[in-house]
């Protein structure tokens, strides 16, 4: 990018001209840095992976599927975990949540139910439902789910999905009253864009 500027500056105007150039350079640099950050569209696609967990001395394999796609007002994250139970039966758990941008950059509100006016809004954690939101920081899309337990305590589930070569890197944490209960890491390969 090349700019040609013809400016006539008197000696007493040099400090003001230098400040103007410094500010302009900073704005251009900030704009370029902002445009270099991936937008949510970089996460759109279908991803598959597998992780192995140990529980009570038993190793279990989990198949992980994640689909992130545009929705009417934002984006949708759909994920499925499939495990082979001790009895040999397959067990599937799925979640699908729509998110929309908030007034705060990089923070997205979940849209999991409709209010009395038909607006999509988050669930109510005081009724035992999870309160879910997402944030996008640089190359990581994180989904948080806060649950208030029956005894009034809390559990937090955190899904960090980071863009990686050919897919996503997943780090999952489950905390109960601030203590880590489970940690899962996996590499997910992109199967569809």
GIQUIWO-V885097 format. One record per pair of residues at least 12 apart in sequence whose C-alpha atoms are under 6 Angstrom apart, sorted by the first residue. I is the first residue (numbers start at 1). GAP is how many residues later the second one is. D is the distance in whole Angstrom. If there is no record, write none. Layout:
{{I | GAP | D} {I | GAP | D}}
This chain:
{{37 | 101 | 6} {44 | 24 | 5} {44 | 25 | 5} {45 | 22 | 6} {45 | 23 | 5} {45 | 147 | 5} {45 | 148 | 4} {46 | 20 | 6} {46 | 21 | 4} {46 | 144 | 6} {46 | 145 | 5} {46 | 146 | 5} {47 | 18 | 6} {47 | 19 | 5} {47 | 141 | 5} {47 | 142 | 5} {47 | 143 | 4} {47 | 144 | 6} {48 | 16 | 6} {48 | 17 | 5} {48 | 140 | 5} {48 | 141 | 5} {49 | 15 | 5} {49 | 138 | 6} {49 | 139 | 4} {50 | 12 | 6} {50 | 13 | 5} {50 | 14 | 6} {51 | 135 | 6} {62 | 20 | 6} {62 | 21 | 5} {63 | 18 | 6} {63 | 19 | 5} {64 | 16 | 6} {64 | 17 | 5} {65 | 14 | 5} {65 | 15 | 5} {66 | 12 | 6} {66 | 13 | 4} {73 | 27 | 6} {74 | 25 | 6} {74 | 26 | 4} {75 | 23 | 6} {75 | 24 | 5} {76 | 21 | 6} {76 | 22 | 4} {77 | 19 | 6} {77 | 20 | 5} {78 | 17 | 6} {78 | 18 | 4} {79 | 15 | 6} {79 | 16 | 6} {80 | 13 | 6} {80 | 14 | 4} {81 | 12 | 5} {98 | 12 | 6} {98 | 13 | 5} {99 | 12 | 6} {106 | 29 | 5} {106 | 30 | 5} {107 | 27 | 6} {107 | 28 | 4} {108 | 25 | 6} {108 | 26 | 5} {108 | 27 | 6} {109 | 24 | 5} {110 | 12 | 5} {110 | 22 | 6} {110 | 23 | 5} {130 | 15 | 6} {130 | 16 | 5} {130 | 17 | 5} {131 | 14 | 6} {131 | 15 | 5} {132 | 12 | 5} {132 | 13 | 4} {139 | 23 | 6} {139 | 24 | 6} {140 | 21 | 6} {140 | 22 | 4} {141 | 20 | 5} {142 | 17 | 5} {142 | 18 | 4} {143 | 15 | 6} {143 | 16 | 5} {144 | 13 | 6} {144 | 14 | 5} {145 | 12 | 5} {154 | 23 | 6} {155 | 20 | 6} {155 | 21 | 4} {156 | 18 | 6} {156 | 19 | 5} {157 | 16 | 6} {157 | 17 | 4} {158 | 14 | 6} {158 | 15 | 5} {159 | 13 | 5} {166 | 23 | 6} {166 | 24 | 6} {167 | 21 | 6} {167 | 22 | 4} {167 | 23 | 5} {168 | 20 | 5} {169 | 18 | 5} {170 | 15 | 5} {170 | 16 | 5} {171 | 13 | 6} {171 | 14 | 5} {172 | 12 | 5}}
